[in-house]
Amino acid sequence: MLETLQIFLACDGSWARTAEALHLHVNTVHYRAQRIERFTNRDLSSLSDPLDLWTALLCRGTPPATNPLAACA
């Protein structure tokens, strides 16, 4: 779920680019995003909630397994 969230945010919330970067069907990305929203009680379609989640990921201090910014370049 963390990788999906990282790449989704790095892809500026683009479902299609996230699916392509993760080699998944776009419906799978939608499903994972819904689960993330339920777990975090955040709305990924709002403006401030994704920023909060991105900040939380940055504060984790552990680098992602893959470079999410390169995945959507």
mmCIF file of the N, C-alpha and C atoms, coordinates in Angstrom:
data_MODEL
# 
_entry.id   MODEL 
# 
loop_
_atom_site.group_PDB 
_atom_site.id 
_atom_site.type_symbol 
_atom_site.label_atom_id 
_atom_site.label_alt_id 
_atom_site.label_comp_id 
_atom_site.label_asym_id 
_atom_site.label_entity_id 
_atom_site.label_seq_id 
_atom_site.pdbx_PDB_ins_code 
_atom_site.Cartn_x 
_atom_site.Cartn_y 
_atom_site.Cartn_z 
_atom_site.occupancy 
_atom_site.B_iso_or_equiv 
_atom_site.pdbx_formal_charge 
_atom_site.auth_seq_id 
_atom_site.auth_comp_id 
_atom_site.auth_asym_id 
_atom_site.auth_atom_id 
_atom_site.pdbx_PDB_model_num 
ATOM 1   N N  . MET A 1 1  ? 0.807   -1.185 0.000   1.00 0.00 ? 1  MET A N  1 
ATOM 2   C CA . MET A 1 1  ? 0.000   0.000  0.000   1.00 0.00 ? 1  MET A CA 1 
ATOM 3   C C  . MET A 1 1  ? 0.862   1.265  0.000   1.00 0.00 ? 1  MET A C  1 
ATOM 4   N N  . LEU A 1 2  ? 1.975   1.227  0.714   1.00 0.00 ? 2  LEU A N  1 
ATOM 5   C CA . LEU A 1 2  ? 2.840   2.406  0.745   1.00 0.00 ? 2  LEU A CA 1 
ATOM 6   C C  . LEU A 1 2  ? 3.393   2.734  -0.636  1.00 0.00 ? 2  LEU A C  1 
ATOM 7   N N  . GLU A 1 3  ? 3.817   1.702  -1.355  1.00 0.00 ? 3  GLU A N  1 
ATOM 8   C CA . GLU A 1 3  ? 4.354   1.943  -2.692  1.00 0.00 ? 3  GLU A CA 1 
ATOM 9   C C  . GLU A 1 3  ? 3.275   2.514  -3.604  1.00 0.00 ? 3  GLU A C  1 
ATOM 10  N N  . THR A 1 4  ? 2.070   1.991  -3.520  1.00 0.00 ? 4  THR A N  1 
ATOM 11  C CA . THR A 1 4  ? 0.967   2.513  -4.327  1.00 0.00 ? 4  THR A CA 1 
ATOM 12  C C  . THR A 1 4  ? 0.724   3.972  -3.998  1.00 0.00 ? 4  THR A C  1 
ATOM 13  N N  . LEU A 1 5  ? 0.690   4.302  -2.721  1.00 0.00 ? 5  LEU A N  1 
ATOM 14  C CA . LEU A 1 5  ? 0.468   5.686  -2.313  1.00 0.00 ? 5  LEU A CA 1 
ATOM 15  C C  . LEU A 1 5  ? 1.600   6.589  -2.788  1.00 0.00 ? 5  LEU A C  1 
ATOM 16  N N  . GLN A 1 6  ? 2.841   6.149  -2.624  1.00 0.00 ? 6  GLN A N  1 
ATOM 17  C CA . GLN A 1 6  ? 3.987   6.958  -3.048  1.00 0.00 ? 6  GLN A CA 1 
ATOM 18  C C  . GLN A 1 6  ? 3.932   7.245  -4.544  1.00 0.00 ? 6  GLN A C  1 
ATOM 19  N N  . ILE A 1 7  ? 3.672   6.231  -5.318  1.00 0.00 ? 7  ILE A N  1 
ATOM 20  C CA . ILE A 1 7  ? 3.668   6.406  -6.767  1.00 0.00 ? 7  ILE A CA 1 
ATOM 21  C C  . ILE A 1 7  ? 2.450   7.208  -7.199  1.00 0.00 ? 7  ILE A C  1 
ATOM 22  N N  . PHE A 1 8  ? 1.301   6.984  -6.576  1.00 0.00 ? 8  PHE A N  1 
ATOM 23  C CA . PHE A 1 8  ? 0.100   7.765  -6.880  1.00 0.00 ? 8  PHE A CA 1 
ATOM 24  C C  . PHE A 1 8  ? 0.357   9.252  -6.648  1.00 0.00 ? 8  PHE A C  1 
ATOM 25  N N  . LEU A 1 9  ? 0.968   9.577  -5.526  1.00 0.00 ? 9  LEU A N  1 
ATOM 26  C CA . LEU A 1 9  ? 1.258   10.977 -5.225  1.00 0.00 ? 9  LEU A CA 1 
ATOM 27  C C  . LEU A 1 9  ? 2.332   11.529 -6.159  1.00 0.00 ? 9  LEU A C  1 
ATOM 28  N N  . ALA A 1 10 ? 3.345   10.736 -6.469  1.00 0.00 ? 10 ALA A N  1 
ATOM 29  C CA . ALA A 1 10 ? 4.403   11.172 -7.380  1.00 0.00 ? 10 ALA A CA 1 
ATOM 30  C C  . ALA A 1 10 ? 3.870   11.393 -8.793  1.00 0.00 ? 10 ALA A C  1 
ATOM 31  N N  . CYS A 1 11 ? 2.826   10.671 -9.142  1.00 0.00 ? 11 CYS A N  1 
ATOM 32  C CA . CYS A 1 11 ? 2.200   10.806 -10.467 1.00 0.00 ? 11 CYS A CA 1 
ATOM 33  C C  . CYS A 1 11 ? 1.089   11.852 -10.458 1.00 0.00 ? 11 CYS A C  1 
ATOM 34  N N  . ASP A 1 12 ? 1.096   12.713 -9.450  1.00 0.00 ? 12 ASP A N  1 
ATOM 35  C CA . ASP A 1 12 ? 0.120   13.801 -9.335  1.00 0.00 ? 12 ASP A CA 1 
ATOM 36  C C  . ASP A 1 12 ? -1.324  13.306 -9.338  1.00 0.00 ? 12 ASP A C  1 
ATOM 37  N N  . GLY A 1 13 ? -1.533  12.143 -8.753  1.00 0.00 ? 13 GLY A N  1 
ATOM 38  C CA . GLY A 1 13 ? -2.889  11.614 -8.634  1.00 0.00 ? 13 GLY A CA 1 
ATOM 39  C C  . GLY A 1 13 ? -3.457  11.039 -9.918  1.00 0.00 ? 13 GLY A C  1 
ATOM 40  N N  . SER A 1 14 ? -2.616  10.754 -10.878 1.00 0.00 ? 14 SER A N  1 
ATOM 41  C CA . SER A 1 14 ? -3.082  10.179 -12.146 1.00 0.00 ? 14 SER A CA 1 
ATOM 42  C C  . SER A 1 14 ? -3.256  8.675  -11.991 1.00 0.00 ? 14 SER A C  1 
ATOM 43  N N  . TRP A 1 15 ? -4.488  8.229  -12.132 1.00 0.00 ? 15 TRP A N  1 
ATOM 44  C CA . TRP A 1 15 ? -4.782  6.799  -12.011 1.00 0.00 ? 15 TRP A CA 1 
ATOM 45  C C  . TRP A 1 15 ? -4.056  6.015  -13.101 1.00 0.00 ? 15 TRP A C  1 
ATOM 46  N N  . ALA A 1 16 ? -4.104  6.506  -14.330 1.00 0.00 ? 16 ALA A N  1 
ATOM 47  C CA . ALA A 1 16 ? -3.517  5.789  -15.468 1.00 0.00 ? 16 ALA A CA 1 
ATOM 48  C C  . ALA A 1 16 ? -1.995  5.694  -15.341 1.00 0.00 ? 16 ALA A C  1 
ATOM 49  N N  . ARG A 1 17 ? -1.345  6.798  -15.000 1.00 0.00 ? 17 ARG A N  1 
ATOM 50  C CA . ARG A 1 17 ? 0.119   6.764  -14.879 1.00 0.00 ? 17 ARG A CA 1 
ATOM 51  C C  . ARG A 1 17 ? 0.558   5.918  -13.699 1.00 0.00 ? 17 ARG A C  1 
ATOM 52  N N  . THR A 1 18 ? -0.220  5.931  -12.612 1.00 0.00 ? 18 THR A N  1 
ATOM 53  C CA . THR A 1 18 ? 0.095   5.085  -11.462 1.00 0.00 ? 18 THR A CA 1 
ATOM 54  C C  . THR A 1 18 ? -0.017  3.619  -11.847 1.00 0.00 ? 18 THR A C  1 
ATOM 55  N N  . ALA A 1 19 ? -1.095  3.280  -12.543 1.00 0.00 ? 19 ALA A N  1 
ATOM 56  C CA . ALA A 1 19 ? -1.287  1.897  -12.984 1.00 0.00 ? 19 ALA A CA 1 
ATOM 57  C C  . ALA A 1 19 ? -0.149  1.457  -13.900 1.00 0.00 ? 19 ALA A C  1 
ATOM 58  N N  . GLU A 1 20 ? 0.251   2.331  -14.804 1.00 0.00 ? 20 GLU A N  1 
ATOM 59  C CA . GLU A 1 20 ? 1.351   2.006  -15.718 1.00 0.00 ? 20 GLU A CA 1 
ATOM 60  C C  . GLU A 1 20 ? 2.664   1.821  -14.956 1.00 0.00 ? 20 GLU A C  1 
ATOM 61  N N  . ALA A 1 21 ? 2.939   2.696  -14.012 1.00 0.00 ? 21 ALA A N  1 
ATOM 62  C CA . ALA A 1 21 ? 4.184   2.615  -13.247 1.00 0.00 ? 21 ALA A CA 1 
ATOM 63  C C  . ALA A 1 21 ? 4.241   1.352  -12.393 1.00 0.00 ? 21 ALA A C  1 
ATOM 64  N N  . LEU A 1 22 ? 3.085   0.918  -11.897 1.00 0.00 ? 22 LEU A N  1 
ATOM 65  C CA . LEU A 1 22 ? 3.037   -0.268 -11.043 1.00 0.00 ? 22 LEU A CA 1 
ATOM 66  C C  . LEU A 1 22 ? 2.747   -1.552 -11.829 1.00 0.00 ? 22 LEU A C  1 
ATOM 67  N N  . HIS A 1 23 ? 2.518   -1.419 -13.125 1.00 0.00 ? 23 HIS A N  1 
ATOM 68  C CA . HIS A 1 23 ? 2.173   -2.559 -13.979 1.00 0.00 ? 23 HIS A CA 1 
ATOM 69  C C  . HIS A 1 23 ? 0.898   -3.234 -13.478 1.00 0.00 ? 23 HIS A C  1 
ATOM 70  N N  . LEU A 1 24 ? -0.105  -2.392 -13.185 1.00 0.00 ? 24 LEU A N  1 
ATOM 71  C CA . LEU A 1 24 ? -1.401  -2.864 -12.700 1.00 0.00 ? 24 LEU A CA 1 
ATOM 72  C C  . LEU A 1 24 ? -2.515  -2.332 -13.591 1.00 0.00 ? 24 LEU A C  1 
ATOM 73  N N  . HIS A 1 25 ? -3.680  -2.934 -13.453 1.00 0.00 ? 25 HIS A N  1 
ATOM 74  C CA . HIS A 1 25 ? -4.869  -2.394 -14.109 1.00 0.00 ? 25 HIS A CA 1 
ATOM 75  C C  . HIS A 1 25 ? -5.331  -1.184 -13.314 1.00 0.00 ? 25 HIS A C  1 
ATOM 76  N N  . VAL A 1 26 ? -5.880  -0.202 -13.996 1.00 0.00 ? 26 VAL A N  1 
ATOM 77  C CA . VAL A 1 26 ? -6.305  1.027  -13.322 1.00 0.00 ? 26 VAL A CA 1 
ATOM 78  C C  . VAL A 1 26 ? -7.354  0.751  -12.242 1.00 0.00 ? 26 VAL A C  1 
ATOM 79  N N  . ASN A 1 27 ? -8.184  -0.266 -12.425 1.00 0.00 ? 27 ASN A N  1 
ATOM 80  C CA . ASN A 1 27 ? -9.174  -0.598 -11.397 1.00 0.00 ? 27 ASN A CA 1 
ATOM 81  C C  . ASN A 1 27 ? -8.504  -1.079 -10.111 1.00 0.00 ? 27 ASN A C  1 
ATOM 82  N N  . THR A 1 28 ? -7.382  -1.738 -10.233 1.00 0.00 ? 28 THR A N  1 
ATOM 83  C CA . THR A 1 28 ? -6.635  -2.180 -9.057  1.00 0.00 ? 28 THR A CA 1 
ATOM 84  C C  . THR A 1 28 ? -6.105  -0.974 -8.290  1.00 0.00 ? 28 THR A C  1 
ATOM 85  N N  . VAL A 1 29 ? -5.665  0.035  -9.015  1.00 0.00 ? 29 VAL A N  1 
ATOM 86  C CA . VAL A 1 29 ? -5.186  1.263  -8.371  1.00 0.00 ? 29 VAL A CA 1 
ATOM 87  C C  . VAL A 1 29 ? -6.339  1.952  -7.650  1.00 0.00 ? 29 VAL A C  1 
ATOM 88  N N  . HIS A 1 30 ? -7.513  1.994  -8.288  1.00 0.00 ? 30 HIS A N  1 
ATOM 89  C CA . HIS A 1 30 ? -8.696  2.581  -7.642  1.00 0.00 ? 30 HIS A CA 1 
ATOM 90  C C  . HIS A 1 30 ? -9.026  1.828  -6.354  1.00 0.00 ? 30 HIS A C  1 
ATOM 91  N N  . TYR A 1 31 ? -8.995  0.514  -6.412  1.00 0.00 ? 31 TYR A N  1 
ATOM 92  C CA . TYR A 1 31 ? -9.302  -0.302 -5.239  1.00 0.00 ? 31 TYR A CA 1 
ATOM 93  C C  . TYR A 1 31 ? -8.303  -0.030 -4.114  1.00 0.00 ? 31 TYR A C  1 
ATOM 94  N N  . ARG A 1 32 ? -7.030  0.010  -4.463  1.00 0.00 ? 32 ARG A N  1 
ATOM 95  C CA . ARG A 1 32 ? -6.001  0.266  -3.446  1.00 0.00 ? 32 ARG A CA 1 
ATOM 96  C C  . ARG A 1 32 ? -6.162  1.672  -2.856  1.00 0.00 ? 32 ARG A C  1 
ATOM 97  N N  . ALA A 1 33 ? -6.485  2.632  -3.696  1.00 0.00 ? 33 ALA A N  1 
ATOM 98  C CA . ALA A 1 33 ? -6.681  4.003  -3.210  1.00 0.00 ? 33 ALA A CA 1 
ATOM 99  C C  . ALA A 1 33 ? -7.862  4.068  -2.247  1.00 0.00 ? 33 ALA A C  1 
ATOM 100 N N  . GLN A 1 34 ? -8.913  3.343  -2.547  1.00 0.00 ? 34 GLN A N  1 
ATOM 101 C CA . GLN A 1 34 ? -10.065 3.304  -1.635  1.00 0.00 ? 34 GLN A CA 1 
ATOM 102 C C  . GLN A 1 34 ? -9.667  2.711  -0.290  1.00 0.00 ? 34 GLN A C  1 
ATOM 103 N N  . ARG A 1 35 ? -8.856  1.679  -0.315  1.00 0.00 ? 35 ARG A N  1 
ATOM 104 C CA . ARG A 1 35 ? -8.392  1.073  0.935   1.00 0.00 ? 35 ARG A CA 1 
ATOM 105 C C  . ARG A 1 35 ? -7.510  2.049  1.714   1.00 0.00 ? 35 ARG A C  1 
ATOM 106 N N  . ILE A 1 36 ? -6.642  2.751  1.014   1.00 0.00 ? 36 ILE A N  1 
ATOM 107 C CA . ILE A 1 36 ? -5.787  3.752  1.662   1.00 0.00 ? 36 ILE A CA 1 
ATOM 108 C C  . ILE A 1 36 ? -6.654  4.829  2.301   1.00 0.00 ? 36 ILE A C  1 
ATOM 109 N N  . GLU A 1 37 ? -7.674  5.279  1.596   1.00 0.00 ? 37 GLU A N  1 
ATOM 110 C CA . GLU A 1 37 ? -8.574  6.293  2.131   1.00 0.00 ? 37 GLU A CA 1 
ATOM 111 C C  . GLU A 1 37 ? -9.286  5.797  3.394   1.00 0.00 ? 37 GLU A C  1 
ATOM 112 N N  . ARG A 1 38 ? -9.710  4.537  3.375   1.00 0.00 ? 38 ARG A N  1 
ATOM 113 C CA . ARG A 1 38 ? -10.376 3.974  4.562   1.00 0.00 ? 38 ARG A CA 1 
ATOM 114 C C  . ARG A 1 38 ? -9.409  3.862  5.732   1.00 0.00 ? 38 ARG A C  1 
ATOM 115 N N  . PHE A 1 39 ? -8.201  3.379  5.476   1.00 0.00 ? 39 PHE A N  1 
ATOM 116 C CA . PHE A 1 39 ? -7.218  3.185  6.552   1.00 0.00 ? 39 PHE A CA 1 
ATOM 117 C C  . PHE A 1 39 ? -6.770  4.505  7.161   1.00 0.00 ? 39 PHE A C  1 
ATOM 118 N N  . THR A 1 40 ? -6.632  5.532  6.326   1.00 0.00 ? 40 THR A N  1 
ATOM 119 C CA . THR A 1 40 ? -6.092  6.803  6.794   1.00 0.00 ? 40 THR A CA 1 
ATOM 120 C C  . THR A 1 40 ? -7.163  7.836  7.121   1.00 0.00 ? 40 THR A C  1 
ATOM 121 N N  . ASN A 1 41 ? -8.393  7.556  6.747   1.00 0.00 ? 41 ASN A N  1 
ATOM 122 C CA . ASN A 1 41 ? -9.497  8.504  6.914   1.00 0.00 ? 41 ASN A CA 1 
ATOM 123 C C  . ASN A 1 41 ? -9.184  9.818  6.194   1.00 0.00 ? 41 ASN A C  1 
ATOM 124 N N  . ARG A 1 42 ? -8.586  9.693  5.011   1.00 0.00 ? 42 ARG A N  1 
ATOM 125 C CA . ARG A 1 42 ? -8.243  10.835 4.157   1.00 0.00 ? 42 ARG A CA 1 
ATOM 126 C C  . ARG A 1 42 ? -8.898  10.657 2.803   1.00 0.00 ? 42 ARG A C  1 
ATOM 127 N N  . ASP A 1 43 ? -9.114  11.778 2.111   1.00 0.00 ? 43 ASP A N  1 
ATOM 128 C CA . ASP A 1 43 ? -9.730  11.779 0.785   1.00 0.00 ? 43 ASP A CA 1 
ATOM 129 C C  . ASP A 1 43 ? -8.662  12.150 -0.237  1.00 0.00 ? 43 ASP A C  1 
ATOM 130 N N  . LEU A 1 44 ? -8.281  11.208 -1.081  1.00 0.00 ? 44 LEU A N  1 
ATOM 131 C CA . LEU A 1 44 ? -7.225  11.456 -2.054  1.00 0.00 ? 44 LEU A CA 1 
ATOM 132 C C  . LEU A 1 44 ? -7.643  12.418 -3.162  1.00 0.00 ? 44 LEU A C  1 
ATOM 133 N N  . SER A 1 45 ? -8.944  12.702 -3.269  1.00 0.00 ? 45 SER A N  1 
ATOM 134 C CA . SER A 1 45 ? -9.394  13.632 -4.300  1.00 0.00 ? 45 SER A CA 1 
ATOM 135 C C  . SER A 1 45 ? -9.435  15.078 -3.802  1.00 0.00 ? 45 SER A C  1 
ATOM 136 N N  . SER A 1 46 ? -9.186  15.288 -2.524  1.00 0.00 ? 46 SER A N  1 
ATOM 137 C CA . SER A 1 46 ? -9.159  16.653 -1.996  1.00 0.00 ? 46 SER A CA 1 
ATOM 138 C C  . SER A 1 46 ? -7.786  17.268 -2.250  1.00 0.00 ? 46 SER A C  1 
ATOM 139 N N  . LEU A 1 47 ? -7.614  18.509 -1.856  1.00 0.00 ? 47 LEU A N  1 
ATOM 140 C CA . LEU A 1 47 ? -6.324  19.153 -2.049  1.00 0.00 ? 47 LEU A CA 1 
ATOM 141 C C  . LEU A 1 47 ? -5.386  18.932 -0.868  1.00 0.00 ? 47 LEU A C  1 
ATOM 142 N N  . SER A 1 48 ? -5.882  19.089 0.333   1.00 0.00 ? 48 SER A N  1 
ATOM 143 C CA . SER A 1 48 ? -5.000  19.045 1.499   1.00 0.00 ? 48 SER A CA 1 
ATOM 144 C C  . SER A 1 48 ? -4.653  17.629 1.962   1.00 0.00 ? 48 SER A C  1 
ATOM 145 N N  . ASP A 1 49 ? -5.555  16.686 1.824   1.00 0.00 ? 49 ASP A N  1 
ATOM 146 C CA . ASP A 1 49 ? -5.287  15.337 2.326   1.00 0.00 ? 49 ASP A CA 1 
ATOM 147 C C  . ASP A 1 49 ? -4.098  14.658 1.641   1.00 0.00 ? 49 ASP A C  1 
ATOM 148 N N  . PRO A 1 50 ? -3.985  14.712 0.312   1.00 0.00 ? 50 PRO A N  1 
ATOM 149 C CA . PRO A 1 50 ? -2.782  14.130 -0.299  1.00 0.00 ? 50 PRO A CA 1 
ATOM 150 C C  . PRO A 1 50 ? -1.485  14.818 0.156   1.00 0.00 ? 50 PRO A C  1 
ATOM 151 N N  . LEU A 1 51 ? -1.561  16.110 0.410   1.00 0.00 ? 51 LEU A N  1 
ATOM 152 C CA . LEU A 1 51 ? -0.380  16.813 0.919   1.00 0.00 ? 51 LEU A CA 1 
ATOM 153 C C  . LEU A 1 51 ? 0.000   16.309 2.303   1.00 0.00 ? 51 LEU A C  1 
ATOM 154 N N  . ASP A 1 52 ? -1.005  16.071 3.137   1.00 0.00 ? 52 ASP A N  1 
ATOM 155 C CA . ASP A 1 52 ? -0.752  15.503 4.465   1.00 0.00 ? 52 ASP A CA 1 
ATOM 156 C C  . ASP A 1 52 ? -0.094  14.133 4.359   1.00 0.00 ? 52 ASP A C  1 
ATOM 157 N N  . LEU A 1 53 ? -0.608  13.315 3.454   1.00 0.00 ? 53 LEU A N  1 
ATOM 158 C CA . LEU A 1 53 ? -0.060  11.964 3.290   1.00 0.00 ? 53 LEU A CA 1 
ATOM 159 C C  . LEU A 1 53 ? 1.360   12.013 2.744   1.00 0.00 ? 53 LEU A C  1 
ATOM 160 N N  . TRP A 1 54 ? 1.613   12.910 1.789   1.00 0.00 ? 54 TRP A N  1 
ATOM 161 C CA . TRP A 1 54 ? 2.960   13.050 1.231   1.00 0.00 ? 54 TRP A CA 1 
ATOM 162 C C  . TRP A 1 54 ? 3.939   13.477 2.319   1.00 0.00 ? 54 TRP A C  1 
ATOM 163 N N  . THR A 1 55 ? 3.516   14.425 3.160   1.00 0.00 ? 55 THR A N  1 
ATOM 164 C CA . THR A 1 55 ? 4.353   14.880 4.261   1.00 0.00 ? 55 THR A CA 1 
ATOM 165 C C  . THR A 1 55 ? 4.639   13.738 5.230   1.00 0.00 ? 55 THR A C  1 
ATOM 166 N N  . ALA A 1 56 ? 3.622   12.947 5.523   1.00 0.00 ? 56 ALA A N  1 
ATOM 167 C CA . ALA A 1 56 ? 3.808   11.803 6.421   1.00 0.00 ? 56 ALA A CA 1 
ATOM 168 C C  . ALA A 1 56 ? 4.807   10.814 5.833   1.00 0.00 ? 56 ALA A C  1 
ATOM 169 N N  . LEU A 1 57 ? 4.734   10.582 4.531   1.00 0.00 ? 57 LEU A N  1 
ATOM 170 C CA . LEU A 1 57 ? 5.685   9.671  3.891   1.00 0.00 ? 57 LEU A CA 1 
ATOM 171 C C  . LEU A 1 57 ? 7.104   10.230 3.964   1.00 0.00 ? 57 LEU A C  1 
ATOM 172 N N  . LEU A 1 58 ? 7.241   11.523 3.774   1.00 0.00 ? 58 LEU A N  1 
ATOM 173 C CA . LEU A 1 58 ? 8.567   12.139 3.863   1.00 0.00 ? 58 LEU A CA 1 
ATOM 174 C C  . LEU A 1 58 ? 9.125   12.057 5.276   1.00 0.00 ? 58 LEU A C  1 
ATOM 175 N N  . CYS A 1 59 ? 8.256   12.160 6.264   1.00 0.00 ? 59 CYS A N  1 
ATOM 176 C CA . CYS A 1 59 ? 8.687   12.121 7.669   1.00 0.00 ? 59 CYS A CA 1 
ATOM 177 C C  . CYS A 1 59 ? 9.048   10.713 8.140   1.00 0.00 ? 59 CYS A C  1 
ATOM 178 N N  . ARG A 1 60 ? 8.657   9.703  7.382   1.00 0.00 ? 60 ARG A N  1 
ATOM 179 C CA . ARG A 1 60 ? 8.990   8.326  7.756   1.00 0.00 ? 60 ARG A CA 1 
ATOM 180 C C  . ARG A 1 60 ? 10.488  8.133  7.856   1.00 0.00 ? 60 ARG A C  1 
ATOM 181 N N  . GLY A 1 61 ? 11.238  8.835  7.004   1.00 0.00 ? 61 GLY A N  1 
ATOM 182 C CA . GLY A 1 61 ? 12.687  8.771  7.077   1.00 0.00 ? 61 GLY A CA 1 
ATOM 183 C C  . GLY A 1 61 ? 13.305  7.590  6.361   1.00 0.00 ? 61 GLY A C  1 
ATOM 184 N N  . THR A 1 62 ? 12.505  6.655  5.910   1.00 0.00 ? 62 THR A N  1 
ATOM 185 C CA . THR A 1 62 ? 13.057  5.516  5.174   1.00 0.00 ? 62 THR A CA 1 
ATOM 186 C C  . THR A 1 62 ? 12.788  5.717  3.694   1.00 0.00 ? 62 THR A C  1 
ATOM 187 N N  . PRO A 1 63 ? 13.814  5.600  2.866   1.00 0.00 ? 63 PRO A N  1 
ATOM 188 C CA . PRO A 1 63 ? 13.603  5.798  1.430   1.00 0.00 ? 63 PRO A CA 1 
ATOM 189 C C  . PRO A 1 63 ? 12.738  4.680  0.847   1.00 0.00 ? 63 PRO A C  1 
ATOM 190 N N  . PRO A 1 64 ? 11.951  4.996  -0.158  1.00 0.00 ? 64 PRO A N  1 
ATOM 191 C CA . PRO A 1 64 ? 11.133  3.962  -0.792  1.00 0.00 ? 64 PRO A CA 1 
ATOM 192 C C  . PRO A 1 64 ? 12.002  2.931  -1.503  1.00 0.00 ? 64 PRO A C  1 
ATOM 193 N N  . ALA A 1 65 ? 11.446  1.754  -1.712  1.00 0.00 ? 65 ALA A N  1 
ATOM 194 C CA . ALA A 1 65 ? 12.173  0.679  -2.394  1.00 0.00 ? 65 ALA A CA 1 
ATOM 195 C C  . ALA A 1 65 ? 12.496  1.066  -3.821  1.00 0.00 ? 65 ALA A C  1 
ATOM 196 N N  . THR A 1 66 ? 11.599  1.828  -4.446  1.00 0.00 ? 66 THR A N  1 
ATOM 197 C CA . THR A 1 66 ? 11.833  2.327  -5.796  1.00 0.00 ? 66 THR A CA 1 
ATOM 198 C C  . THR A 1 66 ? 11.723  3.836  -5.760  1.00 0.00 ? 66 THR A C  1 
ATOM 199 N N  . ASN A 1 67 ? 12.245  4.480  -6.751  1.00 0.00 ? 67 ASN A N  1 
ATOM 200 C CA . ASN A 1 67 ? 12.156  5.928  -6.827  1.00 0.00 ? 67 ASN A CA 1 
ATOM 201 C C  . ASN A 1 67 ? 10.807  6.294  -7.452  1.00 0.00 ? 67 ASN A C  1 
ATOM 202 N N  . PRO A 1 68 ? 9.827   6.763  -6.671  1.00 0.00 ? 68 PRO A N  1 
ATOM 203 C CA . PRO A 1 68 ? 8.515   7.038  -7.223  1.00 0.00 ? 68 PRO A CA 1 
ATOM 204 C C  . PRO A 1 68 ? 8.522   8.180  -8.230  1.00 0.00 ? 68 PRO A C  1 
ATOM 205 N N  . LEU A 1 69 ? 9.435   9.123  -8.097  1.00 0.00 ? 69 LEU A N  1 
ATOM 206 C CA . LEU A 1 69 ? 9.474   10.217 -9.052  1.00 0.00 ? 69 LEU A CA 1 
ATOM 207 C C  . LEU A 1 69 ? 9.946   9.740  -10.422 1.00 0.00 ? 69 LEU A C  1 
ATOM 208 N N  . ALA A 1 70 ? 10.844  8.787  -10.442 1.00 0.00 ? 70 ALA A N  1 
ATOM 209 C CA . ALA A 1 70 ? 11.319  8.249  -11.715 1.00 0.00 ? 70 ALA A CA 1 
ATOM 210 C C  . ALA A 1 70 ? 10.255  7.398  -12.387 1.00 0.00 ? 70 ALA A C  1 
ATOM 211 N N  . ALA A 1 71 ? 9.365   6.818  -11.589 1.00 0.00 ? 71 ALA A N  1 
ATOM 212 C CA . ALA A 1 71 ? 8.325   5.953  -12.146 1.00 0.00 ? 71 ALA A CA 1 
ATOM 213 C C  . ALA A 1 71 ? 7.347   6.729  -13.006 1.00 0.00 ? 71 ALA A C  1 
ATOM 214 N N  . CYS A 1 72 ? 7.160   7.986  -12.733 1.00 0.00 ? 72 CYS A N  1 
ATOM 215 C CA . CYS A 1 72 ? 6.187   8.789  -13.479 1.00 0.00 ? 72 CYS A CA 1 
ATOM 216 C C  . CYS A 1 72 ? 6.852   9.818  -14.370 1.00 0.00 ? 72 CYS A C  1 
ATOM 217 N N  . ALA A 1 73 ? 8.130   9.729  -14.548 1.00 0.00 ? 73 ALA A N  1 
ATOM 218 C CA . ALA A 1 73 ? 8.826   10.713 -15.388 1.00 0.00 ? 73 ALA A CA 1 
ATOM 219 C C  . ALA A 1 73 ? 8.586   10.462 -16.848 1.00 0.00 ? 73 ALA A C  1 
# 
